[in-house]
Each structure stands twice: as structure tokens, then as C-alpha cells.
């Protein structure tokens, strides 16, 4: 299940399909999915939407959602209209870079060039500002989730053109119970830090490449009924038990996660204990 973000997308799990709030059939549904997720609230009464808490966000995707919420309706409609028109152009297709092939992509610089041919966009600065709204509105993303929109030779893809409709940080983070960096301890010498996000119903822990990830690297369906293994307390970490898809089948797994500090760890432990999905809490 662990895979780099540039790999071809696999069939989304049932849990992922439950969390996806957008349709891949049209850009207009993507825009409406943004506003719906922005107004939603987690089912647990102890949680609140991250959209309106007034704090600076450590997550770029959440910052974009907040910015999109402040845009006038006519601006959103205008950007959607531009995006739909661009998708009817011949500038979206298959590209190859460093021997790797990317399907249904466009080049950021070429999109800015195209915008300059449209009425009402006077100069390149204005064109770039409009192009950046593709990301702000959750319409498109960098194919490897490494960049926001840039006027450069970088590949981007509309979410509506994805082969598989997967949840992204953008769609999940407004109503997430908690999010932040977690380090997965695969073995003593094999660790990797991800941007982790706990879904609103505390059923799925998503791991993304970073805080603008367009699809999960790993989806762990947490199981509160799983037996809690007896083991020594973990320094700055915790274990969870659940299942993940592997070769089309659900496999029971136990994953160990650590945090860089006690301050980062405590909120994870608290929310996981609240939902009874923690196999072993951290050491005092």
C-alpha cells in the first residue's frame, strides 16, 4: 500500500470512497465539494471545524480552503469557467519527463500563456493570479504534490481528470479530527514521516506525502474492536491496529508511530484514546 505519489493510482478503498466529497465528472462539482466540506462539522461534539478556529494553519491545503471560502462567488464562477474552457483545449495530454510518463496533465507555464489569450486578463501577473486560484479552489494539483501553482515547466492535473477519485488533504482537512506530522516506524532502521490526518468519524487514518497531498500513500482503517496487545510503553509514540488494502484484500496490521515532541504527540494520543482505537499509549 505504501507507494510514491507519482505512481499510477490504484482502486480506492471502500473507506476512501466514503470520504471523497467530490465527483470526478465535472469541475463544477469539485467547486461545490469544496464549499460543502468547508461548512461540514465532525460528528464528535468535542471537535470543531479547523476552518473557523482563527489560528494560523500549519497546513497549506487548509490555508487554501480558508482563502477559497473568502472568495466572492463571481470569482469562483469565473475561475471555473476558465478551467472548463481550458480543459476543452488541446493543451492537456500525455507528457514524459525523466523517462516517466504522466497522463492528462498540462504545463503550468502553458496554462498562463493560454490565459493571456482570454478576454479580461491584461498581463502575466494577472494571469498567474488567476492560475493560482486553480489550487486555491481545489481544482488542480501538481502531479507529484511538490509545488503550489507556478509559472514554470511543471506538470499539473485537474482532479476531475484523475483516473481514480481519491480523497485529498484539501477535501479532508476542514473537518478532520486531527492532523499533523507522524513518523511511521516500519522497522528499527526504516522510518518515514508523513502528513497524517484522522477522518471525521475516526474510522480512517490517512497518511499523505505532505500537507498538499492529492491522494493518500496509506489508508489505515482503525478497528476499536481489535485486541490491544500488551507491550512496553513507547517513548514518544503509540501503536494502532487496523486494516489496509494490499493486493485487493484487507490485511490486519499494527503500525507504530512516533512524533518529534511530546507537544505533537499528546493531541494524537488524546483523540485516539477518546475513540478507543489506541493499542498502546506513549510513555510518561
N, C-alpha and C positions, 0 to 999 in steps of 0.2 A: 504493500500500500504506500510506502514511502517512495516518493518519486519527485524528480525535479519539475519545476513549473513549466519548462519548455516541452515536456513530453506530451504526446498526443493524449487527449482527455479520455478517461475511461468512463464506463457507465456509472452514473451517480448512484450512490446507495439510497435505500429507501429513506433513511434518516435525512440525507441531504436533500432529497426531493421534497420532504415535508417542510424544510426550512427555506426553500427557494421561493422568493416572493415576486419574481418577475417571469414574464413569458419571453421565450427567445424568438417569437414570431414577428415582433414589431418593436420599433424603438419607442413608440408612444406608450406601450405597456411597461417598458423599462422605466420611463419617467414617472409613470403613476405608481410603480412599485416603490420608487424612492420615497414618494410622499407618504405612502401607506406605512412603510417601515418607520419613517420619521415620526409618525403620530402614534405608533403602537407602544404598548407597555408590557413589560414582562408579567407573567401570570403570578409570580410571587409578590406578596404585599411588601416585603422588605426591600425590594429593588425599585429603582426608578430609572426612567429613560436617561441615557447619557447625553441626549440632545440638549436638554434644558437645565443642566446642573450648574451652568455658569462658569465652570472651570476650564482652563486651557487644556486642550486634548493632547495626550502623548501619541495619539493615533492619527495619521494623516487622512485615512479614509473617513474617520468621524469628523475631522475638520471640514472635509469636502461636503459631507452630508449637511453639516450645520450651515455652510456657505450656500448650498443649494436651497435650503429652507428659506433663506433670506432673499432669494432672487425673485423679482416680480414675475407674475405668471406669464406676461407677454415675452419676457426674456427667455423663459424656459420653452415657450411655444416656438419662438424664433429659432433657437438652437436645435430643437427637434426637427423643425422644417429644413434647416440647413443639413442636418445629419441625414435625413431621409433622401434629400436631393443628392448628396454626395454618394450615398450607397447605390444610387442608380447610375453613377458614373462608371467609367471603366478603370478607375484607379485603385480598386480593391481586387486583390488576386493572390496568386501564389508567389512567394519570394524565397530566395535562397541566400543565406549568409553564413559564412564559415562552414560550409558543407551541411548546413542544417536547413530544412525546408519548413516554411511557415505558410499555412493556408489562410485564405480570407483575411488578409492583412493589408494595411495601407501605410505609407511612409508619412511621418509627421510633417516633414517639410513640404511634401507634395499636397497635403491637405491645406496647409497655409497658402500655398500657391493657388490652389483651386478657390479658396475663399476670396482671394483678391479679384477673381473674375466675377464675383457676385455683386449685385446692387447693394449699395449702402455700406460697403466696407472700403474705407478710403485708403488705408495704408497698412503696412505689415504689422505694426504694433497692434492696431485694432483687430487684424485677422488673428494674431496669436492669442489675444484676449478671448476672442470667440472660440478658438480651438481649445483653449484650456478648459472651457465650460463642458466639453465632452466628458472630461474626467470628473469635474465637479458634480455633474448631474448623473454620474454613474452609467454613462452610455458606452464608454470605451476604456481600454486599458492597454498598457504596454505589454507586449506578448510574453515577456519574462518577468513582469511585475517589478522591474528595476527602476522605472522612472515615472514621474508625472508627465504631462504632455510637454514636449519640447519641439521647437522648430529645428529639427535635425533629421539625419538619416537614421531614424529609429522606427521600428515596426509597432503598429498599434492594431487592435482588433475591436470591433464593436461586440459588445456582449450578445447582441442579437444574432451575430454570425458565428457564435461558438457551436461546435459540434454537439456538445453536451451541456445542458443547463445545470450549472453548479452554483452553490451559494458562495458568495464572496464576502470579504471583510466589510465591504461597503453595505451590503444588504443585511448583514447580521449584527454589526456593531451597535446600531442605535438602541436596540432592545436587549443587548447581551447582559447576562448576569454579572459577568466579569471578563476582563481581557487584559493581556499584557504578555511580556516575555516569559517563556518557560523553557527549560533545558531538558530534553529527553535523554535519559541515561540508558542507551541501548546496551552498553557494557561498561566495564571499568575504563576502557580506553576509547570508547566510541560515544561521544555526546554531540548534540546539536541543539542550538537554540532556535525556537520558533516563536512566531506571534500566535498565542493561544487565545481562544475565545470560547466561552461557555454559553451555549444556546439558551434562549429564554426559559425553556422548560427543564433545563438541567439534564437533558437526556443525551446530549452530544457535546463532546469536547473537540473542537476543531483546531488543527494546527496548520498555520499558513506560513509561507516562506517569509513574509514580512507583513507590515501593517497596511499594505495596499494589495494584498494577495487577491487574485481573481478566482482562485479555486483552492480547496484545501489540499495540503500534502497528505494529511491523515485525518480521518474522522473516527473518533472513538465513541461508540455508543455505550454510555455508562450504565451499569447494572446495580441498582441498590440491593437486589436480592442475592448478589454474589457473596459467598462466604468471605469474611475478612481474614486474610492469612495472619497468623501470629509471627511477628518478626521484630527485630530490634528497631527502635525508633531511628528515623533517618535525619541526619544533620541537614538542615535547610531544605528539606524535601518531603515528598509524600508519594504514595502509590495509589493508583486507581485500577479497578477491574472493570472490564467491559468486553466488547467485541468489535472487530473491524473486518471489513471485506478483504478477502485475499483469494484470488483466482475464482471469483464469483461466489465464494462461500464465506459465511460468517465464522470467524475464529475467535475463541475466547483468549484474551490476552491480559497480562498485568504489566502496566507501564509505570516506571519510576520517573518522577520529575523533580527538578531542583530549581531554586531561584538564587539570584545573585545576593540577596539580602533577606533578612528577617522581615523587613518592611514590605518587600514584594511578596513574600511567602504568605504572610498572615491572611490577607483577603482571600487567597485561593483556599486555604485550609478552612476558613470560616464558612465560605459559601458551599464547599463540598461537604463539610460536616452537616450543615443545615439541611442538605438534600440527601444525606445518608449514602453518599457514593464514595466516601474516602476509605481506602483499605487500611492505611496506616498514616497517622499524622506525623508531623515533624517532631524532632526532639526539642525539649525546652532549652 
